[in-house]
Amino acid sequence: MTGNRLTSWAFAEAYGAPDADSSEGSALRWARDRARDAGLRSVSPGTGDALRLLAAAAGARAVVEIGTGTGVSGIYLLHGMRPEGVLTTVEIEPERQQFARQAFRMAGFAANRTRLISGHALDVLPRLTDGGYDLVFYDGSRLECLECLGESLRLLRPGGLVCFTGVFADGRTVDSGIQPAEVLRLRELLRAVRESKDLVPALLPVGDGLLCAARA
């Protein structure tokens, strides 16, 4: 990538960042610090901006997030959702959700705007309502992305959106060399979304890759 392109990419990543002294900016910085301390990778600012935009464009009132982490992506989603919207967020590690709950509070969201569920995604998702959600965001195990795609399609209303982050896998997804099982699963996911007759896909070059699709 040329220097100008790198500069443009960096500008785009920082473009929608909130003021550092705002409640949102402070909450995001705090949540990112907690994620870094825990060895977790948070969504990039550009990815967060895209999620906020997609939630707003969908007029989202009900969103499912798979992989709460420390609340970074949830803050972006909540800011894009309708004021009465509820984020249902699933995380296998309860301690991370404690951080997320505090981050949401710091960002100014009332407790009734979020529903935090501790558990394994493939155990929790089948219990959620068919066709009851406007957007599903996946930031969970790459090995389970295909199974969660199937569950996501069941959960989405017609016209609803599903998004998967990290699909570039630091460039390994397009690397012709031998790759681990999780990268092979991402390739299967990309192919399945592109070839589905029920989805309208787009692969956005933000962060480490954001795969999005609208349910037809």
N, CA, C and O of each residue as an XYZ file, in Angstrom:
864
protein
N       0.853     -1.185      0.000
C       0.000      0.000      0.000
C       0.892      1.239      0.000
O       1.854      1.309      0.765
N       0.587      2.201     -0.839
C       1.398      3.407     -0.930
C       1.216      4.271      0.312
O       0.277      4.099      1.089
N       2.158      5.215      0.470
C       2.070      6.116      1.616
C       0.787      6.909      1.631
O       0.185      7.091      2.689
N       0.349      7.394      0.457
C      -0.890      8.169      0.392
C      -2.093      7.320      0.790
O      -3.001      7.794      1.473
N      -2.091      6.068      0.358
C      -3.210      5.195      0.712
C      -3.217      4.889      2.199
O      -4.277      4.848      2.823
N      -2.042      4.674      2.767
C      -1.965      4.435      4.206
C      -2.465      5.647      4.979
O      -3.180      5.510      5.972
N      -2.085      6.833      4.517
C      -2.534      8.060      5.170
C      -4.052      8.198      5.063
O      -4.717      8.572      6.029
N      -4.594      7.894      3.882
C      -6.045      7.970      3.679
C      -6.768      6.958      4.548
O      -7.808      7.264      5.132
N      -6.214      5.738      4.636
C      -6.825      4.696      5.475
C      -6.843      5.135      6.933
O      -7.853      4.977      7.619
N      -5.718      5.692      7.413
C      -5.643      6.146      8.799
C      -6.635      7.277      9.054
O      -7.256      7.345     10.114
N      -6.775      8.168      8.065
C      -7.729      9.276      8.198
C      -9.151      8.741      8.302
O      -9.939      9.197      9.130
N      -9.471      7.762      7.447
C     -10.817      7.177      7.465
C     -11.097      6.475      8.785
O     -12.204      6.568      9.316
N     -10.089      5.765      9.326
C     -10.277      5.063     10.592
C     -10.578      6.035     11.738
O     -11.341      5.712     12.648
N      -9.978      7.216     11.688
C     -10.143      8.173     12.779
C     -11.282      9.165     12.541
O     -11.608      9.955     13.426
N     -11.883      9.131     11.360
C     -12.800     10.180     10.925
C     -13.970     10.397     11.883
O     -14.268     11.533     12.251
N     -14.628      9.322     12.285
C     -15.842      9.470     13.092
C     -15.622      9.374     14.587
O     -16.580      9.235     15.348
N     -14.372      9.446     15.019
C     -14.080      9.278     16.445
C     -14.751     10.368     17.275
O     -14.714     11.539     16.896
N     -15.367     10.000     18.405
C     -15.989     11.008     19.262
C     -14.927     11.861     19.947
O     -13.763     11.470     20.024
N     -15.328     13.008     20.437
C     -14.428     13.854     21.190
C     -13.885     13.080     22.391
O     -14.636     12.418     23.107
N     -12.586     13.172     22.598
C     -11.948     12.366     23.650
C     -12.509     12.661     25.027
O     -12.491     11.791     25.898
N     -13.010     13.876     25.243
C     -13.518     14.257     26.558
C     -15.010     13.994     26.728
O     -15.555     14.206     27.811
N     -15.679     13.532     25.665
C     -17.100     13.224     25.770
C     -17.300     11.934     26.545
O     -16.356     11.170     26.746
N     -18.533     11.690     26.980
C     -18.810     10.454     27.714
C     -18.546      9.232     26.834
O     -18.032      8.221     27.310
N     -18.901      9.327     25.543
C     -18.650      8.211     24.633
C     -17.149      7.993     24.444
O     -16.671      6.860     24.496
N     -16.407      9.082     24.225
C     -14.971      8.957     24.032
C     -14.271      8.383     25.250
O     -13.395      7.528     25.122
N     -14.657      8.853     26.437
C     -14.050      8.345     27.668
C     -14.386      6.874     27.882
O     -13.532      6.090     28.296
N     -15.642      6.501     27.597
C     -16.059      5.114     27.779
C     -15.340      4.189     26.807
O     -14.920      3.095     27.182
N     -15.199      4.627     25.557
C     -14.487      3.812     24.571
C     -13.024      3.634     24.953
O     -12.477      2.538     24.838
N     -12.396      4.706     25.404
C     -10.984      4.613     25.800
C     -10.826      3.659     26.990
O      -9.903      2.845     27.019
N     -11.720      3.764     27.956
C     -11.676      2.888     29.127
C     -11.887      1.431     28.712
O     -11.160      0.544     29.159
N     -12.882      1.185     27.858
C     -13.182     -0.190     27.430
C     -12.036     -0.764     26.599
O     -11.705     -1.942     26.734
N     -11.434      0.049     25.751
C     -10.285     -0.430     24.963
C      -9.104     -0.779     25.882
O      -8.401     -1.761     25.645
N      -8.895      0.018     26.915
C      -7.816     -0.279     27.868
C      -8.070     -1.604     28.576
O      -7.147     -2.397     28.764
N      -9.320     -1.845     28.969
C      -9.643     -3.108     29.644
C      -9.440     -4.292     28.692
O      -8.960     -5.352     29.093
N      -9.814     -4.093     27.429
C      -9.633     -5.160     26.439
C      -8.150     -5.459     26.245
O      -7.744     -6.620     26.195
N      -7.354     -4.414     26.138
C      -5.920     -4.606     25.951
C      -5.307     -5.341     27.153
O      -4.463     -6.221     26.986
N      -5.739     -4.972     28.356
C      -5.237     -5.637     29.561
C      -5.584     -7.124     29.556
O      -4.831     -7.950     30.071
N      -6.744     -7.454     28.962
C      -7.203     -8.849     28.926
C      -6.685     -9.611     27.707
O      -6.995    -10.789     27.534
N      -5.897     -8.942     26.864
C      -5.375     -9.595     25.667
C      -6.404     -9.756     24.567
O      -6.272    -10.635     23.716
N      -7.447     -8.900     24.577
C      -8.494     -8.972     23.559
C      -8.279     -7.905     22.498
O      -7.748     -6.832     22.782
N      -8.692     -8.206     21.282
C      -8.657     -7.215     20.209
C     -10.037     -6.588     20.071
O     -11.029     -7.287     19.864
N     -10.092     -5.265     20.187
C     -11.352     -4.542     20.012
C     -11.548     -4.185     18.551
O     -10.590     -4.165     17.778
N     -12.793     -3.903     18.168
C     -13.031     -3.416     16.814
C     -12.333     -2.079     16.646
O     -12.246     -1.295     17.591
N     -11.835     -1.819     15.446
C     -11.155     -0.554     15.166
C     -12.172      0.583     15.148
O     -13.369      0.334     15.008
N     -11.717      1.826     15.288
C     -12.644      2.955     15.186
C     -13.432      2.967     13.876
O     -14.626      3.266     13.874
N     -12.769      2.641     12.760
C     -13.473      2.605     11.479
C     -14.546      1.526     11.441
O     -15.629      1.738     10.896
N     -14.246      0.373     12.020
C     -15.248     -0.690     12.099
C     -16.402     -0.248     12.977
O     -17.564     -0.481     12.646
N     -16.085      0.394     14.101
C     -17.146      0.895     14.971
C     -18.031      1.897     14.271
O     -19.254      1.858     14.410
N     -17.413      2.809     13.509
C     -18.205      3.787     12.749
C     -19.158      3.088     11.781
O     -20.317      3.480     11.643
N     -18.649      2.036     11.104
C     -19.485      1.307     10.151
C     -20.647      0.637     10.864
O     -21.768      0.647     10.356
N     -20.402      0.054     12.030
C     -21.475     -0.595     12.789
C     -22.522      0.422     13.236
O     -23.723      0.166     13.159
N     -22.054      1.574     13.701
C     -22.988      2.621     14.122
C     -23.846      3.078     12.947
O     -25.055      3.266     13.085
N     -23.211      3.256     11.789
C     -23.933      3.671     10.586
C     -24.961      2.619     10.172
O     -26.104      2.957      9.865
N     -24.562      1.354     10.163
C     -25.473      0.292      9.740
C     -26.663      0.175     10.689
O     -27.796     -0.026     10.250
N     -26.404      0.303     11.982
C     -27.507      0.246     12.943
C     -28.464      1.408     12.737
O     -29.680      1.244     12.836
N     -27.910      2.590     12.447
C     -28.759      3.763     12.211
C     -29.546      3.617     10.912
O     -30.735      3.929     10.862
N     -28.874      3.140      9.860
C     -29.551      2.992      8.568
C     -30.669      1.964      8.638
O     -31.677      2.083      7.942
N     -30.488      0.957      9.479
C     -31.516     -0.077      9.635
C     -32.630      0.356     10.581
O     -33.630     -0.347     10.730
N     -32.459      1.515     11.222
C     -33.437      1.933     12.234
C     -33.557      0.890     13.322
O     -34.654      0.591     13.793
N     -32.426      0.339     13.720
C     -32.421     -0.858     14.566
C     -33.001     -0.609     15.954
O     -32.585      0.299     16.674
N     -33.964     -1.435     16.301
C     -34.532     -1.448     17.647
C     -34.074     -2.670     18.441
O     -34.055     -2.650     19.672
N     -33.707     -3.725     17.729
C     -33.284     -4.968     18.384
C     -32.040     -5.495     17.673
O     -32.083     -5.803     16.482
N     -30.941     -5.596     18.402
C     -29.667     -6.042     17.851
C     -29.110     -7.151     18.723
O     -29.212     -7.106     19.949
N     -28.519     -8.149     18.077
C     -27.798     -9.208     18.788
C     -26.317     -9.051     18.505
O     -25.904     -8.912     17.353
N     -25.525     -9.074     19.561
C     -24.071     -9.044     19.447
C     -23.520    -10.343     20.025
O     -23.843    -10.710     21.155
N     -22.696    -11.029     19.261
C     -22.082    -12.278     19.710
C     -20.616    -11.982     19.980
O     -19.822    -11.805     19.056
N     -20.273    -11.932     21.255
C     -18.940    -11.539     21.678
C     -18.962    -10.143     22.264
O     -18.586     -9.184     21.591
N     -19.399    -10.014     23.518
C     -19.506     -8.705     24.165
C     -18.149     -8.045     24.326
O     -18.013     -6.832     24.166
N     -17.129     -8.865     24.650
C     -15.834     -8.300     24.987
C     -15.970     -7.357     26.165
O     -16.660     -7.671     27.135
N     -15.323     -6.211     26.096
C     -15.414     -5.232     27.177
C     -16.350     -4.075     26.836
O     -16.377     -3.066     27.542
N     -17.118     -4.222     25.752
C     -18.165     -3.254     25.451
C     -17.872     -2.259     24.352
O     -18.691     -1.377     24.093
N     -16.716     -2.375     23.689
C     -16.356     -1.388     22.672
C     -17.357     -1.389     21.521
O     -17.941     -0.351     21.211
N     -17.559     -2.534     20.890
C     -18.479     -2.585     19.748
C     -19.910     -2.304     20.183
O     -20.685     -1.729     19.419
N     -20.270     -2.700     21.398
C     -21.614     -2.439     21.892
C     -21.914     -0.954     21.995
O     -23.036     -0.527     21.724
N     -20.922     -0.162     22.386
C     -21.120      1.285     22.478
C     -21.442      1.864     21.098
O     -22.358      2.674     20.955
N     -20.687      1.445     20.096
C     -20.961      1.929     18.731
C     -22.360      1.518     18.278
O     -23.098      2.333     17.724
N     -22.725      0.267     18.511
C     -24.035     -0.213     18.088
C     -25.154      0.562     18.785
O     -26.123      0.972     18.146
N     -25.017      0.759     20.089
C     -26.053      1.461     20.845
C     -26.212      2.895     20.362
O     -27.330      3.408     20.322
N     -25.131      3.544     20.000
C     -25.221      4.916     19.507
C     -25.935      4.976     18.155
O     -26.547      5.993     17.829
N     -25.865      3.910     17.371
C     -26.550      3.910     16.087
C     -28.005      3.490     16.167
O     -28.798      3.830     15.289
N     -28.363      2.756     17.205
C     -29.717      2.222     17.342
C     -30.719      3.316     17.709
O     -30.345      4.410     18.132
N     -32.005      2.992     17.535
C     -33.060      3.893     17.965
C     -32.972      4.108     19.479
O     -32.492      3.226     20.191
N     -33.423      5.258     19.984
C     -33.295      5.551     21.420
C     -33.938      4.505     22.320
O     -33.506      4.309     23.456
N     -34.970      3.832     21.816
C     -35.641      2.804     22.619
C     -35.086      1.410     22.356
O     -35.571      0.428     22.920
N     -34.060      1.321     21.492
C     -33.548      0.021     21.091
C     -32.834     -0.711     22.216
O     -32.305     -0.105     23.148
N     -32.838     -2.052     22.097
C     -32.198     -2.908     23.101
C     -31.139     -3.774     22.421
O     -31.408     -4.434     21.417
N     -29.934     -3.760     22.987
C     -28.832     -4.592     22.521
C     -28.767     -5.845     23.375
O     -28.562     -5.772     24.587
N     -28.943     -7.001     22.735
C     -28.763     -8.292     23.398
C     -27.357     -8.771     23.076
O     -27.043     -9.017     21.912
N     -26.515     -8.905     24.074
C     -25.117     -9.214     23.826
C     -24.700    -10.459     24.600
O     -24.954    -10.582     25.798
N     -24.051    -11.382     23.881
C     -23.751    -12.724     24.397
C     -22.237    -12.870     24.557
O     -21.473    -12.535     23.652
N     -21.819    -13.368     25.702
C     -20.390    -13.504     25.991
C     -20.169    -14.717     26.898
O     -20.903    -14.927     27.864
N     -19.152    -15.503     26.574
C     -18.880    -16.708     27.347
C     -18.136    -16.417     28.642
O     -18.146    -17.239     29.558
N     -17.483    -15.244     28.731
C     -16.711    -14.876     29.920
C     -17.456    -13.805     30.720
O     -17.491    -12.649     30.298
N     -18.055    -14.159     31.869
C     -18.829    -13.175     32.647
C     -18.027    -11.963     33.081
O     -18.580    -10.867     33.169
N     -16.732    -12.128     33.358
C     -15.922    -10.998     33.810
C     -15.863     -9.900     32.747
O     -15.877     -8.713     33.072
N     -15.799    -10.300     31.490
C     -15.775     -9.302     30.419
C     -17.077     -8.512     30.397
O     -17.078     -7.308     30.142
N     -18.177     -9.191     30.664
C     -19.455     -8.491     30.646
C     -19.575     -7.497     31.791
O     -20.292     -6.504     31.667
N     -18.895     -7.738     32.894
C     -18.879     -6.750     33.963
C     -18.199     -5.470     33.490
O     -18.670     -4.369     33.773
N     -17.102     -5.618     32.775
C     -16.446     -4.446     32.193
C     -17.379     -3.749     31.201
O     -17.491     -2.523     31.200
N     -18.046     -4.541     30.356
C     -18.941     -3.964     29.355
C     -20.087     -3.205     30.017
O     -20.456     -2.117     29.575
N     -20.641     -3.776     31.065
C     -21.749     -3.103     31.759
C     -21.303     -1.737     32.283
O     -22.045     -0.759     32.192
N     -20.098     -1.677     32.825
C     -19.589     -0.400     33.314
C     -19.330      0.568     32.163
O     -19.604      1.763     32.276
N     -18.798      0.044     31.048
C     -18.541      0.900     29.889
C     -19.840      1.486     29.339
O     -19.885      2.665     28.985
N     -20.894      0.674     29.265
C     -22.179      1.175     28.772
C     -22.708      2.274     29.696
O     -23.240      3.283     29.234
N     -22.558      2.069     30.987
C     -23.010      3.086     31.940
C     -22.201      4.367     31.785
O     -22.764      5.461     31.820
N     -20.883      4.244     31.612
C     -20.035      5.425     31.427
C     -20.415      6.184     30.160
O     -20.315      7.410     30.116
N     -20.852      5.455     29.123
C     -21.243      6.089     27.863
C     -22.615      6.734     27.931
O     -23.040      7.388     26.978
N     -23.315      6.558     29.047
C     -24.595      7.226     29.250
C     -25.822      6.413     28.905
O     -26.915      6.969     28.802
N     -25.671      5.098     28.722
C     -26.821      4.267     28.367
C     -27.487      3.703     29.616
O     -26.820      3.197     30.518
N     -28.807      3.798     29.651
C     -29.562      3.238     30.768
C     -29.453      1.717     30.767
O     -29.245      1.098     29.724
N     -29.593      1.131     31.936
C     -29.444     -0.320     32.079
C     -30.431     -1.085     31.211
O     -30.124     -2.190     30.763
N     -31.626     -0.513     30.959
C     -32.635     -1.231     30.184
C     -32.370     -1.212     28.679
O     -33.137     -1.785     27.906
N     -31.270     -0.547     28.258
C     -30.900     -0.559     26.835
C     -30.110     -1.813     26.465
O     -29.900     -2.079     25.281
N     -29.674     -2.578     27.450
C     -28.854     -3.759     27.166
C     -29.402     -4.982     27.897
O     -29.954     -4.889     28.993
N     -29.229     -6.118     27.251
C     -29.524     -7.416     27.862
C     -28.269     -8.263     27.707
O     -27.966     -8.729     26.609
N     -27.543     -8.464     28.793
C     -26.287     -9.198     28.761
C     -26.542    -10.648     29.157
O     -27.067    -10.928     30.234
N     -26.163    -11.558     28.272
C     -26.378    -12.987     28.507
C     -25.026    -13.681     28.526
O     -24.256    -13.583     27.571
N     -24.740    -14.383     29.618
C     -23.507    -15.158     29.717
C     -23.767    -16.562     29.203
O     -24.720    -17.216     29.628
N     -22.927    -17.026     28.293
C     -23.094    -18.375     27.776
C     -22.444    -18.543     26.424
O     -21.941    -17.591     25.829
N     -22.465    -19.759     25.960
C     -21.905    -20.111     24.658
C     -22.899    -19.711     23.573
O     -24.090    -20.002     23.682
N     -22.419    -19.052     22.539
C     -23.311    -18.502     21.513
C     -24.247    -19.551     20.935
O     -25.437    -19.287     20.759
N     -23.729    -20.735     20.637
C     -24.559    -21.751     19.991
C     -25.560    -22.384     20.955
O     -26.452    -23.120     20.532
N     -25.415    -22.101     22.243
C     -26.439    -22.493     23.212
C     -27.489    -21.403     23.385
O     -28.668    -21.688     23.593
N     -27.046    -20.151     23.297
C     -27.947    -19.013     23.550
C     -28.785    -18.660     22.326
O     -29.991    -18.449     22.453
N     -28.178    -18.592     21.149
C     -28.887    -18.112     19.960
C     -30.157    -18.899     19.642
O     -31.150    -18.283     19.256
N     -30.180    -20.230     19.781
C     -31.418    -20.956     19.469
C     -32.593    -20.568     20.364
O     -33.741    -20.869     20.036
N     -32.325    -19.910     21.481
C     -33.403    -19.514     22.393
C     -33.967    -18.136     22.067
O     -34.958    -17.716     22.664
N     -33.348    -17.430     21.128
C     -33.819    -16.102     20.764
C     -34.903    -16.183     19.689
O     -35.023    -17.191     18.993
N     -35.684    -15.120     19.561
C     -36.905    -15.124     18.752
C     -36.627    -15.104     17.251
O     -35.839    -14.289     16.771
N     -37.269    -15.994     16.521
C     -37.167    -16.010     15.061
C     -37.636    -14.669     14.486
O     -38.687    -14.152     14.867
N     -36.847    -14.118     13.568
C     -37.244    -12.895     12.874
C     -37.419    -11.687     13.765
O     -38.098    -10.733     13.387
N     -36.812    -11.710     14.952
C     -37.061    -10.637     15.907
C     -35.998     -9.557     15.961
O     -36.058     -8.683     16.826
N     -35.018     -9.594     15.053
C     -33.877     -8.691     15.181
C     -33.564     -7.982     13.863
O     -33.771     -8.517     12.774
N     -33.061     -6.765     14.008
C     -32.730     -5.932     12.854
C     -31.284     -6.122     12.400
O     -30.972     -5.927     11.225
N     -30.404     -6.499     13.323
C     -28.985     -6.619     13.016
C     -28.362     -7.640     13.949
O     -28.661     -7.669     15.142
N     -27.495     -8.476     13.399
C     -26.694     -9.400     14.198
C     -25.225     -9.110     13.909
O     -24.800     -9.103     12.754
N     -24.458     -8.871     14.965
C     -23.025     -8.603     14.827
C     -22.247     -9.741     15.471
O     -22.478    -10.097     16.627
N     -21.316    -10.310     14.697
C     -20.561    -11.477     15.173
C     -19.097    -11.126     15.393
O     -18.397    -10.695     14.477
N     -18.651    -11.320     16.631
C     -17.241    -11.139     16.987
C     -16.838    -12.283     17.913
O     -16.205    -12.080     18.950
N     -17.225    -13.490     17.507
C     -16.960    -14.667     18.315
C     -15.914    -15.563     17.691
O     -15.091    -15.112     16.895
N     -15.947    -16.837     18.053
C     -14.980    -17.808     17.560
C     -15.091    -17.972     16.045
O     -16.179    -18.188     15.510
N     -13.957    -17.866     15.371
C     -13.971    -18.039     13.925
C     -14.364    -19.460     13.539
O     -14.898    -19.681     12.452
N     -14.106    -20.415     14.412
C     -14.438    -21.799     14.110
C     -15.950    -22.034     14.083
O     -16.415    -23.024     13.518
N     -16.716    -21.126     14.693
C     -18.171    -21.303     14.769
C     -18.920    -20.307     13.891
O     -20.140    -20.183     13.994
N     -18.195    -19.593     13.025
C     -18.843    -18.523     12.261
C     -19.917    -19.044     11.313
O     -20.944    -18.388     11.142
N     -19.712    -20.197     10.696
C     -20.712    -20.720      9.763
C     -21.988    -21.131     10.484
O     -23.090    -20.841     10.016
N     -21.843    -21.804     11.622
C     -23.028    -22.192     12.393
C     -23.789    -20.957     12.865
O     -25.020    -20.935     12.863
N     -23.043    -19.929     13.269
C     -23.703    -18.711     13.739
C     -24.313    -17.919     12.586
O     -25.270    -17.173     12.794
N     -23.779    -18.066     11.379
C     -24.443    -17.465     10.223
C     -25.842    -18.051     10.064
O     -26.806    -17.313      9.858
N     -25.957    -19.367     10.158
C     -27.263    -19.995     10.045
C     -28.236    -19.509     11.105
O     -29.395    -19.227     10.802
N     -27.771    -19.410     12.354
C     -28.627    -18.905     13.423
C     -28.999    -17.444     13.182
O     -30.127    -17.032     13.451
N     -28.050    -16.669     12.675
C     -28.308    -15.252     12.428
C     -29.413    -15.062     11.398
O     -30.274    -14.198     11.567
N     -29.397    -15.849     10.347
C     -30.424    -15.720      9.315
C     -31.806    -16.036      9.880
O     -32.800    -15.436      9.471
N     -31.865    -16.963     10.806
C     -33.152    -17.278     11.454
C     -33.629    -16.113     12.317
O     -34.827    -15.840     12.394
N     -32.693    -15.432     12.961
C     -33.048    -14.351     13.876
C     -33.449    -13.070     13.161
O     -34.211    -12.274     13.709
N     -32.949    -12.854     11.939
C     -33.140    -11.573     11.266
C     -34.517    -11.444     10.620
O     -35.065    -12.404     10.078
N     -35.051    -10.239     10.695
C     -36.233     -9.897      9.904
C     -35.816     -9.732      8.452
O     -34.631     -9.540      8.182
N     -36.758     -9.801      7.498
C     -36.407     -9.491      6.104
C     -35.808     -8.097      6.012
O     -36.355     -7.146      6.570
N     -34.679     -7.971      5.306
C     -33.979     -6.704      5.219
C     -32.998     -6.464      6.337
O     -32.264     -5.475      6.322
N     -32.974     -7.370      7.324
C     -32.040     -7.227      8.431
C     -30.609     -7.501      7.995
O     -30.373     -8.064      6.925
N     -29.654     -7.099      8.832
C     -28.240     -7.152      8.496
C     -27.486     -8.116      9.407
O     -27.772     -8.223     10.599
N     -26.517     -8.815      8.817
C     -25.591     -9.615      9.606
C     -24.181     -9.140      9.268
O     -23.864     -8.900      8.103
N     -23.331     -9.004     10.297
C     -21.974     -8.506     10.112
C     -20.991     -9.377     10.878
O     -21.238     -9.755     12.023
N     -19.871     -9.691     10.229
C     -18.794    -10.472     10.843
C     -17.517     -9.641     10.796
O     -17.120     -9.176      9.727
N     -16.876     -9.452     11.935
C     -15.635     -8.699     11.964
C     -14.425     -9.631     11.949
O     -14.530    -10.811     12.284
N     -13.274     -9.082     11.553
C     -12.033     -9.846     11.578
C     -11.869    -10.846     10.463
O     -11.088    -11.789     10.592
N     -12.596    -10.664      9.355
C     -12.568    -11.689      8.311
C     -11.290    -11.673      7.471
O     -11.050    -12.604      6.703
N     -10.465    -10.629      7.606
C      -9.179    -10.640      6.907
C      -8.138    -11.480      7.649
O      -7.170    -11.954      7.054
N      -8.349    -11.659      8.965
C      -7.422    -12.444      9.791
C      -5.975    -11.998      9.591
O      -5.081    -12.815      9.370
N      -5.768    -10.688      9.674
C      -4.427    -10.113      9.506
C      -3.795    -10.498      8.168
O      -2.584    -10.700      8.079
N      -4.618    -10.595      7.143
C      -4.120    -10.896      5.806
C      -4.030    -12.366      5.476
O      -3.725    -12.719      4.336
N      -4.287    -13.244      6.445
C      -4.129    -14.682      6.204
C      -5.247    -15.249      5.336
O      -5.059    -16.268      4.671
N      -6.410    -14.597      5.336
C      -7.532    -15.123      4.552
C      -7.208    -15.168      3.065
O      -7.672    -16.057      2.351
N      -6.411    -14.210      2.599
C      -6.071    -14.176      1.174
C      -4.650    -14.686      0.912
O      -4.175    -14.641     -0.223
N      -3.984    -15.163      1.938
C      -2.624    -15.703      1.783
C      -2.722    -17.124      1.233
O      -3.473    -17.948      1.756
N      -1.962    -17.407      0.179
C      -2.043    -18.717     -0.468
C      -1.326    -19.819      0.313
O      -1.423    -20.993     -0.045
N      -0.611    -19.452      1.371
C       0.103    -20.454      2.153
C      -0.839    -21.302      2.997
O      -2.035    -21.026      3.090
N      -0.276    -22.337      3.607
C      -1.051    -23.213      4.493
C      -1.545    -22.401      5.684
O      -0.774    -21.670      6.307
N      -2.839    -22.530      6.000
C      -3.456    -21.727      7.049
C      -4.146    -22.619      8.082
O      -4.517    -23.753      7.779
N      -4.318    -22.101      9.313
C      -5.008    -22.878     10.353
C      -6.490    -23.029     10.065
O      -7.038    -22.388      9.169
N      -7.125    -23.891     10.846
C      -8.541    -24.217     10.625
C      -9.431    -22.988     10.706
O     -10.407    -22.888      9.962
N      -9.116    -22.049     11.597
C      -9.992    -20.885     11.746
C      -9.987    -20.010     10.495
O     -11.007    -19.408     10.158
N      -8.853    -19.935      9.806
C      -8.787    -19.156      8.569
C      -9.548    -19.869      7.453
O     -10.209    -19.226      6.637
N      -9.454    -21.188      7.419
C     -10.213    -21.951      6.430
C     -11.708    -21.771      6.636
O     -12.475    -21.725      5.674
N     -12.115    -21.668      7.891
C     -13.542    -21.439      8.171
C     -13.973    -20.054      7.693
O     -15.082    -19.889      7.185
N     -13.105    -19.065      7.852
C     -13.439    -17.730      7.346
C     -13.607    -17.741      5.836
O     -14.492    -17.072      5.303
N     -12.768    -18.493      5.148
C     -12.901    -18.600      3.694
C     -14.237    -19.248      3.334
O     -14.894    -18.831      2.380
N     -14.636    -20.259      4.088
C     -15.938    -20.897      3.852
C     -17.069    -19.904      4.098
O     -18.044    -19.859      3.349
N     -16.928    -19.111      5.152
C     -17.941    -18.099      5.460
C     -18.068    -17.099      4.326
O     -19.176    -16.807      3.876
N     -16.949    -16.573      3.863
C     -16.968    -15.604      2.773
C     -17.629    -16.185      1.529
O     -18.409    -15.509      0.858
N     -17.314    -17.430      1.229
C     -17.905    -18.076      0.057
C     -19.403    -18.293      0.255
O     -20.190    -18.059     -0.662
N     -19.796    -18.735      1.438
C     -21.212    -19.014      1.702
C     -22.050    -17.743      1.610
O     -23.145    -17.765      1.048
N     -21.550    -16.641      2.152
C     -22.290    -15.378      2.098
C     -22.382    -14.869      0.668
O     -23.441    -14.420      0.231
N     -21.269    -14.939     -0.062
C     -21.258    -14.447     -1.440
C     -22.196    -15.252     -2.330
O     -22.836    -14.687     -3.216
N     -22.287    -16.562     -2.108
C     -23.055    -17.432     -2.989
C     -24.511    -17.599     -2.558
O     -25.309    -18.177     -3.296
N     -24.865    -17.103     -1.375
C     -26.233    -17.268     -0.886
C     -27.217    -16.464     -1.718
O     -26.969    -15.300     -2.033
N     -28.334    -17.088     -2.072
C     -29.392    -16.403     -2.808
C     -30.267    -15.577     -1.853
O     -31.119    -14.809     -2.300
N     -30.056    -15.735     -0.552
C     -30.866    -15.031      0.438
C     -30.179    -13.802      1.003
O     -30.732    -13.126      1.870
N     -28.961    -13.499      0.515
C     -28.191    -12.405      1.086
C     -27.668    -11.466      0.007
O     -27.360    -11.885     -1.108
N     -27.575    -10.187      0.363
C     -26.933     -9.175     -0.483
C     -25.666     -8.750      0.260
O     -25.756     -8.018      1.246
N     -24.461     -9.199     -0.198
C     -23.248     -9.027      0.595
C     -22.394     -7.832      0.201
O     -22.498     -7.301     -0.904
N     -21.541     -7.424      1.145
C     -20.477     -6.448      0.876
C     -19.360     -6.720      1.871
O     -19.613     -6.999      3.042
N     -18.123     -6.636      1.396
C     -16.949     -6.813      2.238
C     -16.286     -5.452      2.393
O     -15.751     -4.905      1.428
N     -16.319     -4.905      3.603
C     -15.825     -3.552      3.843
C     -14.390     -3.600      4.372
O     -14.111     -4.330      5.324
N     -13.476     -2.832      3.768
C     -12.080     -2.836      4.189
C     -11.813     -1.900      5.355
O     -10.973     -1.005      5.261
N     -12.528     -2.108      6.460
C     -12.293     -1.339      7.675
C     -11.733     -2.286      8.728
O     -12.091     -3.463      8.772
N     -10.853     -1.762      9.573
C     -10.259     -2.598     10.601
C      -9.613     -3.823      9.985
O      -8.817     -3.717      9.053
N      -9.962     -4.989     10.514
C      -9.453     -6.257      9.983
C     -10.481     -6.943      9.093
O     -10.525     -8.170      9.007
N     -11.311     -6.132      8.430
C     -12.303     -6.661      7.499
C     -13.663     -6.847      8.156
O     -13.781     -7.519      9.181
N     -14.686     -6.250      7.560
C     -16.053     -6.371      8.065
C     -16.928     -6.900      6.948
O     -17.199     -6.197      5.974
N     -17.370     -8.141      7.089
C     -18.266     -8.771      6.119
C     -19.702     -8.475      6.516
O     -20.123     -8.812      7.623
N     -20.453     -7.852      5.625
C     -21.842     -7.477      5.902
C     -22.749     -8.070      4.834
O     -22.342     -8.261      3.689
N     -23.978     -8.357      5.228
C     -24.962     -8.844      4.252
C     -26.355     -8.512      4.753
O     -26.643     -8.587      5.948
N     -27.221     -8.139      3.798
C     -28.614     -7.902      4.102
C     -29.422     -9.126      3.717
O     -29.215     -9.712      2.654
N     -30.336     -9.503      4.580
C     -31.214    -10.626      4.282
C     -32.282    -10.192      3.294
O     -33.013     -9.234      3.545
N     -32.373    -10.888      2.179
C     -33.350    -10.530      1.138
C     -34.769    -10.760      1.626
O     -35.723    -10.515      0.887
